[in-house]
Amino acid sequence: MQTDTYFSCVSDHRSVAVCKELGQPLWASCREGQPHREIAMLVQGTGFVKTDKNGNPTDGGLGSASLALLAKAGLQGLHINDLPDEILMRIFGYLHPIQDELPLLAMVCGKWRRLLKTTGSLWRELHVDPRGYRYWHFSLLCCIFRVYGEHVQVLTWYEHSPVYESVFSLIPRLSNLRCLRLPILWTRAVVESLQLLSRLEQVQVNGGFSLGDDDLIRVGQSFPELRVASINACWKITAGGMKSFLHCLQNLESLKLKINSGLPLNDVRSEHAMREGGRIVQVVAEGPWASRVSVLCLHFVPIEMDELWTVVKKMTSLKKLSISNCETRYDVRKQATGGRVAVGFCLHTSVSQLPTPITPPPHLHGIRLVSDSLQKFYLFNLWNVLFVSVEAADLRHVTIDQGLESLEHLEIYSPKLRRACINGSNVLRTLNIKGGKLSFLELSNCEELDMRTVRDTLFKNPRVVVLRLGCLSVDSLLLDEGLVPSLQEVCLMGDFSCEAVHVRTPSMRLFHTEADNDIITLNHIYITANHLCKVALIGTPALKTLTVQCVSVDSIELNLCSDDQLVLDSCVIQALGSIGFLRLFDCKVNLMSVSTPLARTVVLYRCHMTDYVLQMALHGCPNIAHLNLEKCRNITQVAVDALPLKFLNMFGCRDVHRLELDCPQLLAINLGQCPNVRLYLDGVEQDLAALCRQGMQIVLPGDSIRWSHDYPPQVYICS
């Protein structure tokens, strides 16, 4: 195929980002045969060609022959195909094999075809994300497997995405494949199809109820060089099958066990999976593989506190531990109790045959762990756990999720802890996190939590940067510099229950609320900081007072994306330096004070306020560049005296009949749907049509042209 024809057929499919970064000058030079300065810049950007202070190429990665070529021709005079192979390979390396249709470049010329065929680094790692794929993307994927399959070493698939049979049938061609992760259910047929990949070193097996012991053992025999094995949701295997499988892997370095993940409890076979799950844990912990377990996820596994302690102590390389629904009770089926699901573990005897009264066996009443390797720790749906105590030198991430409905005490000791997400299930009473490097703390559903322990935790962790807060056991929350000296972000979640929030810390940057649920108790917010990036409040229908005091603030947005009007008794914003963007939606404001030397954009959209309140707000910030009073329908007279004002939007202010302006830099006025407005400039009434003829941009009262809230505003026509 000729070069021109090739580019005409693929240019439409090329991604915009690649065209900007690499494509246009590269393809143009190849098509027209002309040198381009962009090629030289791209060549230098690859890192293969280094220049001295005079811009001459030096030997910093290329061979002597290539350097001589560059010195002779000069970077500015090179044709794309005159570049050394090393540079072309680096250029091709910027392209994604599938999304940027890299195999199609082999149709340009023989040199490119040879480079694509012999350069293994271009195809070494393939991550397939078919969510945005078209049919030709799958054809390209099959082409890569057929033509360049010998170079592919890592093949991963986006989770919960389809793997078509036509594509899967070509995977055994990847003779040098080292890592394989497919979101498919492994069956005997899958194992038999993939057993040719004898060089696999890393694999994830999703077994479900389809993969038995014999099939798992065959996996171990087919891939004897496995170094990293992930056994995920294999509900049919037994402890004996797991033991035989591990015996086949002499080179195993890391084992990831995810026992009973996603187990369907309405399936009668789930009883067998529950029993065998505990036995598998014991077999692995007591064998020589305990020190190789890096991930352990226990779901619906009957285990006691002492057993869990022993298992974790033996797994000296454990990095991630996740525990859920691990209770030992005689309940066989899940039962709806109080809106939640209570799950138990069966014995060989059915419930109807059990003698009465039943004495329940010991359950997981607490968790106490000590580990030198643990880095991530997750707990959820452990109904009987009363306390959690974790001491781990390398622990970085802790998540205590919903379902710990008996948890009263939580202790975490880790000098490297960075992130802690705690859901107290409205029963947690004491909290003790001692680390010193904690930067992210989330507390939700903690209505019984002793606030003295919260303050003590914050004192012990002065590096907290992000604080996400839900329900707490106080009416008024104070966050000052002495308590959280490094605080930069505060997020109020949907279950936040305090009536007032006081934030006084100079490092504060972002204060916002979550959009999922309304916070119906919050009445007052007071923020004092130096340089605020953003204050965004949505879902606060009970808010009465908002006070922001700072040196400067980039953006303040209130009641955005809400259909309910917010009634504010007081809105006070003071910025010693400037306000970048102030926007209020559907607010009825009884008192508004905006005090700042400079405000770029002020938007009061569908706000209800008297003329006096509006004038007092405008009087405090005389240097506004863009003022938007769209659909403020109860104001009647507006007087604006602002030297830098360039854009004034009065669209939909139907009750305005007098508009007085003293704005020498005014560029445009939007008076759309203001039928009774009379415009005065410097005290003299103006004829709108005459002003339009003089060159001023005016949207006349009879027009329906709206402006955006940007600076400068964009125009769009109402339908």
N, C-alpha and C positions, 0 to 999 in steps of 0.2 A: 504494500500500500504506500502511495506517495505521502510525503510529509504533510502537504496542504490538505489532502483528503482526510488524513488521520486527525488533524487538529480540528477540522470542521465538524467531525463526528463526535468528538469527546469534549470539546470546549464547554458545551452546555452542562455537562455533568461535573465539571471541575468545581470544587468548593471555593467559595469566595475567599476564605482565609488563605488557602494555598495560592490562589491566583495573585493575591496582593503580596504575599511574602516571597513567592518563588516564580509563579507561573508566567505573568505577562511578559517580562523581559526575556525570560528563558525561552518560552515558546516562540516569541516573535523573532528572536535571533536565529533560532533553528529554522524557522519557516522562510525568513527573508535572506538568510545567509549574511547578515550584517552584524558587526560587533556592537555591543552595547556597554555603556558604563555600568549598568546594573549587574551585568555578569561579573565584572571585576569586583564590585562590592560584595556580591554573593560569594565569590571565590574566597575573598578575604574573610568573610563571615564564617566559612567552614572551619577555620582554625588550622587548616593545612598550610596556608601561605602566610608567613609572617614577614612584615616589612620593617625596615629600619626607619630612622627619623626622617629620612628623605623620601620615603615611600617605595624604596627599592626592595624587591623580594629577597629574603634571606633563607638559608637552609634551616627551616624549623619544623620539619616533618616530611617534606618531599625528598625523593631521591635526587641524585645529582643530575640525571638526565631530565627529569621534570623541571628542576630548577633552571637548567640551561634553556629549556624551551620557553619558560616564562621570561627569563632574562632577554632572550632573543626577540620574542614577539611583543613582550610588554603586556600588562594586564588589560590595557584598553583596546588592544587589537586582536583579542582572541575570539575565534568562533567557538560556539558551545562544544562542538566535537573535537576541537583542538585541545580542550582541557585534559589534564591527566586523569587516568581512571580513578585515582584516589579521590579527586575532587568531585567527579561525577557521582561516585558512590555516596559521598557525603551529601550531595544535593538530593539524590534519590531517597536518602534516609529521612528527609523531612516529610516525605509523603506517607500517608497511611496506606498499607497494602490493599485494603478493601474500599474504604470510604473515598480515597483519592484514585482508585482504579489503577494502581501501580502496574499490574500486568499488561495493560494496554500500551505502555511505553515500549514494550518489546517490538511493537509493530512500526516504530519510527524508522529504525535503521539497524543494521547488523551489529554495530558497536554497542548500542543500548541493549539489544537482545542478549549479547554475550555477557555484558555486565550484570544484567538481571539474573542470568542463569548461574553465574559463578560467584555472586556476592551473597554469601549466606546470611550476613547480618541484616539484610533487608527483610528476610522472612523468618528470622529466628523466633520471634514472639508474635503470636496472633491472638488478639482478644476480640471475640466476635460478639457484637452487640446488635442483634438484628431488629431492634425496635424501629429504626428508621430505614431499614433496608428495602430496596426494590428488588424485583426479580433478577435483574442483571447483577446485583451484588452477590447473590447466591451462586450465579454462574461464575463470577470471578473467584469466589471462594473455592468452588470445585476446580477451577483452572489452577489456582495456587497449589491445591493438593496434588493435582496430576503432574504439573510441570516443575514446581519448586518444592514439592513435598519433602525431598531429602534434606532440605535446610531447616525445616520447621522443628523446633525443639520444645516450644511452650505453646500449648493450645488451651485457652480458657474461654468459657462461654458465659454470657450474662445470665444471672440467675432468673429462673422462672420464664425462660424464653424457649421457643421450640427448636429442636434439632431434627431437621428433616432426614428421612431415611436415605435420600439420594446423597446428602452431604455426609451422613454418618458412614455410609458404605465405603467412602474414600479415606476415612481416617486410618485404617490399617496400612495404607500406602506410606504413611509418615514413618519411615524406618528409623529415623534418628530422634523420634519424639522422646522427650525427657519428662515433661510435665503435662498432665491431662486432667482437666476439670470440666465435666459436662453435666448440665442439669437434666439428667435422664435417670430413669429407674434401671438399675443394673439387674439383668436377668441372666439366665444361663446362655441364651443366644448372644447377649452383649459380651459376656466373658469370652465365649468362643470366637467372636468376631475380632476382639481386641487382643487375643493372646499372642498375636504376631509381634506386638510392640514390646519385645523382650527387653528393651533398653530403658523402659520407663523407670524414673527415679521418684516421681511424685504423682500421686493419684488420689482422687476423691471417689469413694464408693457410696452410692445412695441405694440401699438395698430394699427398703420397704418389707413387704411380706413375700417378695418374689425371690430374694436371694437367700439360699439356705447355707448350711455348713459346708456341704460339698462344693458349692459354687464359690464360697469365700476361700476355701482352701485352694481351689483351682486358680483364683486370682493371685494368691501368694506364690504358687508354683509357676505361673506364667510370667510373673514380674519379679524375678529373684533379686534384681538390683534396686528394688524400692528402698528409698531413704526416708521419704515422708509419706505416710499413709493416713488418710482421713476416712474413718468409718462413720458414716452419717446415716442415722435413721434405718439401721438394719434390724428390723423387728423380729426376724425369724431365726437369727443365729443364736447359738447357745454358747455357754462358757467353754465347752470342749472344742467347738468349732473355732472360736477366737484363739484358743491356745494353740491349736494346730496351725492356724493361719500365721500366727506370730513366729512359730518355729521355722516357717519357710523363709522368713525374712532375716537373713544373716547380716545384712548391711543397714538395717533399720536404725535411723537416727532420731526420728520424731514421729510420734503416734498421736493422732487427734481422734478422740473418742467422743462421739455425740450420741448418747444412748437414749433411745425412745424419743427422739425429736419428732414432733408432729404426730405422735401416736394417736390413731383414731380409737377412742375409748368405746365406741359403739360396736366395735368388731370383737367377736368372742376370742379371737387370737391375741388380743391385747393382754389378756391375763398371763399368757405364757411369756410375752415380752417383758412384763413387769417382773415376773419371778427371775427370768434369766438375766435381766439387767443388773440386779444386785450381784449375781454370781459372776458375771463378766467383770465387774469392778474388782471383786475379790481376787479373781484369777490374775488379772493384770497387775494388781497391787502386790501380790505375793510372788510374782514371777520376776525374771530378770529384766522385764520390759518396763518396770515401774519408773525407772530413772529416765526413760525415753518419752514418757507421756508429756506432751506440751499443752494439750487442750483436753479438758474433761467437762462434758456437759451431761448432767444427770437430770432426767425428766421421768417422773413416775417410777422412781427406783426406791424401794424400801431400804432405808439406811438410818442408823442411829448416830448420835453425836460422837460417841467414842470411835465407831467405825469410820466416820468421815475424818476425824482427827488423824487416825492411823493411815488412811489412804493418802491424805494430802502430805503427811510427813514422809511417806515412802516415795512419793513422786517428786523427786528433787529438781526436776526440770519443768515443772508445771508452770505455764504462763497464764492460762486462762481457766477459770472455774465458774461454771454456771449451774445453779441448782434450782429446780422448781418442782412442785407437787411431790416432793419426796417425803411422804408420810407412810407409816406402817399401821394400817387399820384394817378391819375386817370387812369394810364396805366393798362390795364387788362392783356395783354399777355407780355411775355418777348420779347424784340426786340433787334436785333443785332445793336449796335451803337458803331462804332469805335473799334470793336473787343471785347467789353465787353457786358454783359447782363444787361439791365436796367429792373428792376422788379418793378411793382407797385401793387396797391390794388384796387379791383373793388368795385363798388356799385351795387345796384340792377338794375340800368339803364345801358344799354350797351353803348359802346363808340359812336356808330353811332347815338344814340338818344340824346346824350348830346348837349346842346345848345352851340353855339360858339359866342364869344370867351370863353374859359374855364379858370376860375380863380382857380388855384390849391389851395388846402387846406394847412394849415401850415404843414411843414415837420420837421423832426428831424435835425434842423440846428446846434445843439450843444449838448454836454453832460457835465453836471455839477453834480457831485455826492459827497455826504458826508456820510460816513458809518463807524461805529465803529467795524463792524464784518467782512467786506469784505476781502478775502484773495487772490482770483484769479479773474482777470479781462481780458476779451477778446473782441476785436472789429475787425470786418472785413466787407467789402462790405457795407459801409455806405457812399453813394455818396455825400450827401449834408452836412455832418457834417463839420463845420468850425473850431471848437475848442473842446478840451477835457480837462476837469479839474476834477481831482479826489483827494479827501482828505480822506484817510482811515488809521486808526491807525494800523490795523493788515494786511494791504495789503502786499503780499509777491511776487506775480507774475503778471506781466502785459504783454499782447501781443497785439500790434497794428498791425494787419496784412494788407494784400493788400486790395485795394478797397476803401480806404478813400481818394478819389481823390479831395476833397476840404479842407482837414485838413491842417491848417496853424499854429496852436498853440497847444502845448501839455504841460500840467502841471500835475505833480504827486507829492503828498506830503504824504509820509509814512515813519515813522521811522524804520519799519521792512522790507522794500522792499529788496528782494534778487535778483530778476531776472526781466529784462526788455528787451523785443524784440520789436523794433520799425521799422516798414516799413513806410517810409515817403511818399510813392507814388509819389516821386519827386515834391511834393508841400509843404511839411512841412518846415516852416521858423524858428520857435523858439521852443526850447526844454528846459524844466525846470523840472528836477527830483531831489527832495530834500528828502533824506532819511538818509544817513550816513552809512547804512549797505549793500548797493548795491554791489553784487559780480559778477554779470553776466550782461553785457550790449551788445546788438546787435543793430546796426544801418545799415539799408539798404535803397536804393533808396531815398537818402537824398541830392540830388544835389542842392536844394535850401536852405538847412539848414544853418543858420548863425553859423559859427564855433566858434564864441565867446560864444554862448549858450552851445555848446558842451564842450568847455573847462571849462566853469563855472559849468556844470553838473559834470564833472570829478573832479573838485576841491571840490565840495560838497560831493562827494562820494569817499573818499580816499581808500576804501576797495575793489575797483573793481579788481577782479582777472582774469576774462575772458573777452576779448574784441573781438567781431566779427564785422567786418567793411565791409560795401559795398560802394556804391557810396556816396562820400562826395564832398563838394564844395571847395576843395583846390587841388592844384597841388602837394604840398609836405606836408606830414604828419609827425609831430614830436611828439613822445611819450617819455617823459623823466621822471626821478625819481620825480621831483617836481609836475608833473601833475598826474601821476599814480604810486604812491609809492609801491603799492601791486601787480602790474600787473605780472601775471605769464604766461598767454596764449594770443596770438594774432592770430586770424584767418582772412584771407582776403577772402571775398566771391566773387562770380562770377561777381558781378556788381561793384567791386572796381575800382575806376577811377583815383586814384592819380598816379603821375609819379614816385614819390620817397617816401620811407618810412624810417624814422630814429627812431630806438628804442634804448633808452639808459636808462636802469633800471636794477639794480643788481638782482632783484627778478625774472627776466624773465626765464621761463623754456621751453616754447613751442611756436614755430613760424611756422605756416603752412598755406596752401591755400586749398580752397575747390576744389574738382575734377570735379564738375558738369560743369562749364564753364571756358573757358580761360579768363585770365585777360590780355587784349590786350594793356593796357596803362602803366603797371608797368615796369619801366626801371631800377630803382636803389633801392637796399635794403642794409641798414646799421644797424647792430645789435651789441650792446655792452651790455654784461651781465656778471654775475659771473659764475654760473654753469648752462649750458643749457642742457636740456634733449634731445630735438630734434628740428631740423630745417628741414621741409619737404616742398619743393616747386615743385608743378606740375601745369601745365596749365599756364605758364608765358612765352609765346613765344617772348615777347619783352624785356625780361630782359637782361641788358647789364652789370650791376655791382652788385656783391655780396661781401659784406664785413662782416665778423663775427669776433668779438673780445671778448674773454671770458677767464675765468680761465680753464674751462674744458667743453667739450661737448660730450654727449653720442653718438649722431647720427646726421649726416647731409646727406640729400638725395635731389638730384636735378634732375628735369626733368624725374621722374620715370613714367613709363607707358605712354610714349608719343612716337608717331611716327615721330614727327617733331624735327629736330635738333635745339638746342638752341645755339645761338652765343653769347658768353660772351667775352666782351672786358677785363674784369678784374674779377678774383675770388681770394679773399684774405681771408684766414682763419688763425687766430692767437689764439692759446690756450696755456696759460702759463703752464698748467698742462698736459692735455692729450686730445686726440681725440679717441673716442671709435670706431666709424664707419663713414667713409666718402665714399659716393657713388655718382658718376655723370654718368648719362645716356645720350648718344647722344648729347654731348656738344662739340662745337668748341670753344676752349679756346685760346685766344690770349695772356693772361697773367695770370699765376697761381702761387700763393704763399701760401704754407702751412707751417706754422711755429709752431712747438710744440715739446717738448722733447720726447713725446711718442705717437705713433699712432698704434692702434691695427690692424685695417683693413682699407685699402685704395683701393677703386674700381673705376677705370676709364673705364667704359664699352662703347665701340664704340665711344670713344672720339677722336676728331681731334685736334692735337697739334704738334708743331715742337719738334725736339729732344731737343732743347735748353729750351723750356718751360717746358718739362717734367723733365729735369735734374735740373732746378731751383726749381721746386716743390719738388722733392725728396731730394734735398740738404737741404731744411728747416726742414725736419722731418727724421732724419737718423735712428730713432728707430721704424721701421715698422715691425710688426709681420706677416702680410698677405698683399701682394701687388698683385692686380689683374689688369692687363692691357689688358683684353680680347678684341680682335677685334679692337685694336687701330692700324689701318692698314697703317697709314702714317708715323709712327716712324720707323727709320732705325737702330739706335744705342741706346742701353740702358746700363747704368752703374749704378749698385746698390752697395752701400757700407753701409750696415746696419747690425749691430751686432746681433740684436734679430730676424732678418728675418727668418721665418721658412717655409713659403709657397709663391711661386712665380708663378703666372698664366700668361702665355704669349699666351694663346690659340687664334688662328686666327690672330696673328700679322704677316701677310704674308710678309711684307716688311722688317722685322727685319733680318739683316744679321750678327750683332755682339752683343753679350750679355756678358757683363763683370760683374762678381759677386765677391764680397768680403764679404761673409756672412757665418761665421763659424758655425752657428746653423741651417743652411738650411736643411730641411727635405725632401722637395718635390718640383719639378719643372714641370710645364705643358707647353710643347713646341708643343702641338698638332697643326697641320696645320700651322707650321712655316717652310716651305720647305728649306729656305736658311740660317737658323740660325747657327751660330758658337759660341760655348760656351767657355768662358774663366773664369777659377777660379784662383784667385790670379795671374792674368796675363798670365797664361799658358792655351793654348787651350786644350780642353778635348774631348775625344772620348765618345760619349753618350752611346754606347753599353758597354764600359768598366765601366763607372760609374754605369750603371744598375747592372752589375755583382758584383760591390763592395757594393751594398746594398742601393744606393740612389734611391729614388722613382722618376722616370722620365717618363713623358708621351712623347713618341717619336714623331717627326714631322709627321710621317705617320699615327698616331692614331687620332681618333675623340672622345676623352674622355674629357668631360668638368667638371669643378668644380663649386660648388655653391659659393655664396658670404659669407657664414658663416665662423666662426672661431671655430675649424678648418674646412676647406672646405670639402663638401661631393662630392663624385664622381658620375656622371651619364653619360651614353653613349649616344651620339647623334644618332638619327635614320637616 
